[in-house]
Amino acid sequence: MMSSKKVFLKVAVRDGERTRKALLEHNLLDIDFKILSQDGALFIPLRHEVKSELIDTILGSNHYETGEMDFESIFHGPKNLSEALEIYLSPEELELVPRAYDLIGDIAVLEIPDELSSHREMIGRVFHEVHKNFSTVLAKKGAISGTTRVREYQCLAGEDKTETIHIEYGCRLAVDLSKAYFSPRLLEEHNRIAQLVKDNEFVVDMFCGVGPFPIHIARHGNAHIVAIDINPDAIALLKKSIGLNKLVGTVEPIVGNAKDYSKSKIADRVIMNHPSGAFDFVPDACRILKPQGVLHYYDFVGGENPEDTVTNKLTQLVDEAGRTVEMVCLVRRVRDSAPYEFQMVVDAIIS
């Protein structure tokens, strides 16, 4: 029997079933390996390392331990997609097989290169055989486009659907990939911003999408979040998510263009997560922000020093809007967006 070193969660046997179900719901349980019972405790294998605050939230308890150990596999077939495809593809084609995928609720989303387009259905079917815990396997078709920022998908295996419930740090998010943009790769960014927001803040999310930032913030503390998006389907999904979560704060969903939001100097904080177009809305963000308000500005930036590039760009845009960047609190690379290009974020205090 094959074994592998895995991150584990150690809990008392009496808490085992409740913990297993909670981890399974959040897709953190590695179902390809056996749970180990030893000396009145269960060692439960996880898919990857998980921050303690997320485990605390999921379990509602801190009565556990973490570590690494060897677990026996319950899987008798190929251990990954490339190995499973060896009998179907040439060595050159195997080099092009995607090594990673996006997990959104119970949907796996693959990005299959054009060179393998004739093998798309077969790759999806084999992927589903290797990863049986997904209800649906989708493939991206084309780029994100239009003012509503959506893309097409092809169902490769499993249930033909694009709608699911995605869970982040205990937040339940209604998602429909065919109707509104959503990226699970911004999980840590959603949580990071929520941790920064203080009680009684007034926050404006100018391009909220299905609402991950508003839901995270309102679940974390007693803030009021105005959530704006031009896509009515995105706002409909956000309204569904509001009903799925126990919120401490309040979320005010608005269908519309952020440029048309009429209130001025009202927000303690403005979120601008539209990296391909936020630059055009900086004057509107400056109009909405109170003096010494916080701006979270996102942009796609390349080059050798994207940190300086995006900071200088934002500073110039704010100056042109008649305001001033008083302090840059943080600038960092959120994720790779293309070869030699990054999605960047700048947290800045605007005077």
C-alpha positions as CSV (number, residue, x, y, z in Angstrom):
1,M,0.0,0.0,0.0
2,M,1.4,3.4,-1.0
3,S,2.0,6.0,1.8
4,S,2.7,9.7,1.7
5,K,3.6,12.4,4.2
6,K,0.6,14.6,4.8
7,V,-0.4,17.5,7.1
8,F,-2.8,16.1,9.8
9,L,-5.3,17.4,12.3
10,K,-5.3,15.5,15.6
11,V,-8.6,15.4,17.6
12,A,-10.2,13.2,20.2
13,V,-12.1,10.2,18.9
14,R,-15.4,11.7,20.3
15,D,-14.9,14.7,18.0
16,G,-13.9,12.7,15.0
17,E,-17.1,12.4,13.0
18,R,-18.1,16.1,13.5
19,T,-14.5,17.1,12.5
20,R,-14.5,14.8,9.5
21,K,-17.8,16.2,8.2
22,A,-16.7,19.8,8.7
23,L,-13.4,19.3,6.9
24,L,-15.2,17.5,4.1
25,E,-17.7,20.3,3.7
26,H,-14.8,22.8,3.3
27,N,-12.9,20.5,1.0
28,L,-9.9,20.2,3.4
29,L,-10.1,16.5,4.1
30,D,-7.8,14.4,1.9
31,I,-10.1,11.5,1.1
32,D,-7.4,9.6,-0.8
33,F,-5.7,8.7,2.5
34,K,-6.9,6.7,5.6
35,I,-7.7,8.4,8.9
36,L,-5.4,6.9,11.6
37,S,-6.7,6.0,15.1
38,Q,-4.1,5.9,17.9
39,D,-4.3,6.1,21.7
40,G,-7.8,7.6,21.8
41,A,-7.1,10.2,19.1
42,L,-7.7,10.5,15.4
43,F,-5.1,11.7,13.0
44,I,-7.0,13.2,10.0
45,P,-5.1,13.9,6.7
46,L,-5.6,17.3,5.1
47,R,-5.3,18.3,1.5
48,H,-2.8,21.1,2.4
49,E,-1.6,23.2,5.3
50,V,-4.4,25.3,6.8
51,K,-4.0,28.4,9.0
52,S,-5.1,27.8,12.7
53,E,-7.7,30.6,12.6
54,L,-9.5,28.9,9.7
55,I,-9.5,25.6,11.6
56,D,-10.8,27.4,14.7
57,T,-13.6,28.9,12.6
58,I,-14.6,25.7,10.9
59,L,-14.5,23.5,14.1
60,G,-15.7,26.2,16.5
61,S,-13.0,24.9,18.8
62,N,-9.2,25.0,19.4
63,H,-9.1,21.5,20.8
64,Y,-6.8,20.0,18.2
65,E,-3.2,19.6,17.2
66,T,-1.5,19.7,13.8
67,G,1.7,18.2,12.3
68,E,3.0,16.0,9.6
69,M,3.1,12.2,9.3
70,D,2.9,9.3,6.8
71,F,-0.6,8.2,5.8
72,E,-1.6,5.1,3.8
73,S,-3.3,5.7,0.5
74,I,-6.7,4.2,-0.2
75,F,-6.3,4.9,-3.8
76,H,-5.2,2.0,-6.0
77,G,-5.1,3.7,-9.4
78,P,-2.7,6.5,-10.7
79,K,-1.9,9.1,-8.1
80,N,-2.2,12.2,-10.3
81,L,-3.6,13.3,-13.6
82,S,-0.4,13.1,-15.6
83,E,0.2,9.5,-14.5
84,A,-3.4,8.6,-15.4
85,L,-3.0,10.1,-18.9
86,E,0.2,8.3,-19.8
87,I,-1.6,5.7,-21.8
88,Y,-3.4,8.4,-23.8
89,L,-0.9,11.1,-24.5
90,S,2.6,11.4,-25.9
91,P,5.5,12.5,-23.6
92,E,5.4,15.9,-25.3
93,E,1.7,16.3,-24.7
94,L,2.0,15.2,-21.1
95,E,4.3,18.1,-20.5
96,L,1.4,20.4,-21.3
97,V,-1.1,18.8,-19.0
98,P,-2.3,21.3,-16.3
99,R,-0.6,20.6,-12.9
100,A,-3.1,22.8,-11.0
101,Y,-6.8,23.6,-11.1
102,D,-9.2,26.0,-9.4
103,L,-11.6,24.5,-6.8
104,I,-14.8,26.4,-6.5
105,G,-17.3,24.7,-4.2
106,D,-17.7,21.2,-5.6
107,I,-16.6,22.3,-9.1
108,A,-13.1,21.8,-10.5
109,V,-12.0,24.2,-13.2
110,L,-9.2,23.2,-15.6
111,E,-7.2,25.5,-17.9
112,I,-6.3,23.2,-20.9
113,P,-3.9,24.6,-23.4
114,D,-4.9,24.9,-27.1
115,E,-2.3,22.2,-28.0
116,L,-4.5,19.7,-26.1
117,S,-7.9,21.0,-27.3
118,S,-8.7,17.8,-29.2
119,H,-8.2,15.8,-25.9
120,R,-10.3,18.1,-23.7
121,E,-13.2,15.7,-23.0
122,M,-10.8,12.8,-22.4
123,I,-8.7,14.8,-20.0
124,G,-11.8,15.9,-18.1
125,R,-13.1,12.4,-17.9
126,V,-9.8,11.0,-16.6
127,F,-9.5,13.9,-14.1
128,H,-12.9,13.0,-12.7
129,E,-11.9,9.4,-12.4
130,V,-8.8,10.5,-10.4
131,H,-10.7,13.1,-8.3
132,K,-14.1,11.5,-7.6
133,N,-15.0,14.0,-4.9
134,F,-15.9,16.7,-7.4
135,S,-19.5,16.9,-8.8
136,T,-18.4,18.8,-12.0
137,V,-15.2,19.3,-14.0
138,L,-15.2,22.4,-16.2
139,A,-12.7,23.8,-18.7
140,K,-12.2,27.5,-19.3
141,K,-13.1,28.7,-22.8
142,G,-11.6,32.0,-23.9
143,A,-10.8,35.0,-21.8
144,I,-12.8,37.1,-19.3
145,S,-14.6,39.7,-21.3
146,G,-17.3,42.4,-21.3
147,T,-18.4,44.8,-18.6
148,T,-19.7,41.9,-16.5
149,R,-16.3,40.1,-16.6
150,V,-17.5,36.6,-17.4
151,R,-16.1,33.8,-19.5
152,E,-17.5,30.7,-21.1
153,Y,-16.9,27.2,-19.7
154,Q,-17.3,23.7,-21.1
155,C,-18.5,20.8,-19.0
156,L,-16.0,17.9,-19.3
157,A,-17.3,15.5,-16.8
158,G,-19.9,15.1,-14.0
159,E,-23.0,17.2,-13.5
160,D,-23.4,19.9,-16.2
161,K,-23.6,23.0,-14.0
162,T,-21.8,26.2,-13.2
163,E,-23.6,27.1,-9.9
164,T,-22.3,26.1,-6.5
165,I,-21.7,27.2,-2.9
166,H,-18.0,28.1,-2.2
167,I,-16.7,28.3,1.3
168,E,-13.9,30.6,2.5
169,Y,-13.0,31.0,6.2
170,G,-16.5,29.9,7.1
171,C,-18.1,32.4,4.6
172,R,-20.6,30.7,2.3
173,L,-20.6,32.3,-1.2
174,A,-23.2,31.7,-3.9
175,V,-21.3,31.4,-7.2
176,D,-22.4,30.9,-10.8
177,L,-19.4,30.9,-13.0
178,S,-21.4,31.5,-16.2
179,K,-23.1,34.6,-14.8
180,A,-20.5,36.4,-12.6
181,Y,-16.7,36.4,-12.2
182,F,-15.2,34.7,-9.1
183,S,-11.6,33.7,-8.3
184,P,-10.8,31.3,-5.4
185,R,-7.2,32.5,-5.6
186,L,-8.1,35.7,-3.7
187,L,-9.1,33.8,-0.6
188,E,-6.3,35.2,1.6
189,E,-6.9,38.7,0.2
190,H,-10.6,38.6,1.1
191,N,-9.7,37.6,4.6
192,R,-6.8,40.1,4.9
193,I,-9.0,43.0,4.1
194,A,-11.8,41.8,6.5
195,Q,-9.3,41.7,9.3
196,L,-8.3,45.3,8.7
197,V,-11.9,46.7,8.9
198,K,-12.9,48.1,12.3
199,D,-16.3,48.1,13.8
200,N,-18.6,50.9,12.6
201,E,-16.6,51.6,9.4
202,F,-18.4,52.6,6.3
203,V,-16.9,50.6,3.4
204,V,-17.6,50.9,-0.3
205,D,-16.7,48.0,-2.6
206,M,-16.8,49.5,-6.1
207,F,-16.7,46.2,-8.1
208,C,-18.0,43.7,-5.6
209,G,-18.8,40.8,-8.0
210,V,-20.6,38.0,-6.1
211,G,-19.5,39.8,-2.9
212,P,-16.6,37.9,-1.3
213,F,-15.2,41.1,0.3
214,P,-18.5,42.3,1.7
215,I,-19.5,38.9,3.1
216,H,-16.0,38.4,4.7
217,I,-16.1,41.9,6.2
218,A,-19.7,41.7,7.5
219,R,-19.2,38.3,8.9
220,H,-16.0,39.5,10.7
221,G,-17.3,42.7,12.3
222,N,-20.0,45.4,12.7
223,A,-19.3,47.4,9.5
224,H,-21.6,48.7,6.8
225,I,-20.6,47.8,3.3
226,V,-22.0,49.3,0.2
227,A,-21.5,46.6,-2.5
228,I,-21.7,47.9,-6.1
229,D,-21.6,45.9,-9.3
230,I,-22.8,46.6,-12.8
231,N,-23.7,43.0,-13.3
232,P,-27.3,42.3,-11.9
233,D,-26.5,38.5,-11.8
234,A,-23.6,39.2,-9.5
235,I,-25.7,41.2,-7.1
236,A,-28.4,38.5,-7.2
237,L,-25.8,36.0,-6.1
238,L,-24.6,38.4,-3.4
239,K,-28.1,38.7,-2.0
240,K,-28.3,34.9,-1.9
241,S,-25.0,34.8,0.1
242,I,-26.3,37.4,2.6
243,G,-29.1,34.8,3.4
244,L,-26.6,32.0,3.7
245,N,-24.4,33.6,6.4
246,K,-24.8,34.9,9.9
247,L,-23.6,38.5,9.5
248,V,-22.5,40.9,12.2
249,G,-22.4,43.8,9.9
250,T,-24.7,44.9,7.1
251,V,-24.3,44.7,3.3
252,E,-26.2,47.1,1.0
253,P,-26.1,45.6,-2.5
254,I,-26.5,48.1,-5.5
255,V,-26.7,47.2,-9.2
256,G,-25.0,50.0,-11.1
257,N,-21.8,51.7,-12.3
258,A,-19.6,52.9,-9.4
259,K,-19.2,56.2,-11.2
260,D,-22.9,56.8,-10.6
261,Y,-22.7,56.4,-6.8
262,S,-23.7,59.9,-5.7
263,K,-22.5,60.1,-2.1
264,S,-19.2,62.0,-1.4
265,K,-16.7,61.8,1.4
266,I,-18.7,59.2,3.2
267,A,-16.4,56.1,3.2
268,D,-13.7,55.1,5.7
269,R,-12.5,52.5,3.2
270,V,-12.9,51.9,-0.6
271,I,-12.1,48.6,-2.3
272,M,-11.1,48.7,-6.0
273,N,-10.7,45.1,-7.0
274,H,-11.0,45.5,-10.8
275,P,-7.3,45.2,-11.8
276,S,-7.9,45.6,-15.5
277,G,-10.0,48.8,-15.1
278,A,-9.8,50.3,-11.6
279,F,-7.4,53.1,-12.8
280,D,-10.3,54.8,-14.6
281,F,-12.3,55.0,-11.3
282,V,-9.7,56.5,-9.0
283,P,-11.3,60.0,-9.2
284,D,-14.6,58.4,-8.1
285,A,-12.9,56.6,-5.3
286,C,-11.3,59.8,-4.2
287,R,-14.7,61.5,-4.3
288,I,-16.3,58.8,-2.1
289,L,-13.4,58.6,0.5
290,K,-13.3,60.7,3.7
291,P,-10.0,62.5,4.4
292,Q,-7.5,60.0,5.8
293,G,-9.7,57.2,4.3
294,V,-8.1,53.9,3.2
295,L,-8.0,52.9,-0.5
296,H,-7.3,49.3,-1.6
297,Y,-6.3,49.6,-5.2
298,Y,-5.7,46.6,-7.5
299,D,-4.0,46.6,-10.9
300,F,-2.2,44.2,-13.3
301,V,1.5,45.3,-13.5
302,G,4.6,43.8,-15.1
303,G,8.2,44.7,-15.3
304,E,11.2,44.2,-13.0
305,N,9.8,46.3,-10.1
306,P,6.0,46.2,-10.1
307,E,5.8,47.5,-6.6
308,D,7.3,50.9,-7.6
309,T,5.3,50.9,-10.8
310,V,1.9,50.4,-9.3
311,T,2.7,52.8,-6.4
312,N,3.8,55.6,-8.7
313,K,0.8,55.0,-11.0
314,L,-1.7,55.3,-8.1
315,T,0.1,58.4,-6.6
316,Q,-0.2,60.1,-10.0
317,L,-3.9,59.1,-10.4
318,V,-4.8,60.4,-6.9
319,D,-2.9,63.7,-7.5
320,E,-4.8,64.2,-10.8
321,A,-8.0,63.7,-8.9
322,G,-7.1,66.5,-6.5
323,R,-6.3,64.3,-3.5
324,T,-2.9,63.1,-2.1
325,V,-1.5,59.7,-1.1
326,E,-0.5,60.5,2.5
327,M,0.9,57.1,3.2
328,V,1.4,53.7,1.5
329,C,0.6,51.1,4.1
330,L,1.3,48.1,2.0
331,V,2.1,47.1,-1.6
332,R,2.4,43.5,-2.6
333,R,1.9,40.9,-5.3
334,V,-1.4,39.2,-4.8
335,R,-0.9,36.5,-7.5
336,D,0.7,35.8,-10.9
337,S,-1.8,36.9,-13.6
338,A,0.4,36.1,-16.7
339,P,4.0,35.4,-17.5
340,Y,6.0,38.4,-16.0
341,E,2.8,40.1,-14.8
342,F,1.2,40.3,-11.4
343,Q,-2.0,41.3,-9.8
344,M,-0.8,44.0,-7.4
345,V,-2.5,45.7,-4.4
346,V,-1.7,49.0,-2.8
347,D,-3.2,49.9,0.5
348,A,-3.0,53.7,0.8
349,I,-4.2,56.5,3.1
350,I,-5.7,59.3,1.1
351,S,-5.7,62.8,2.5
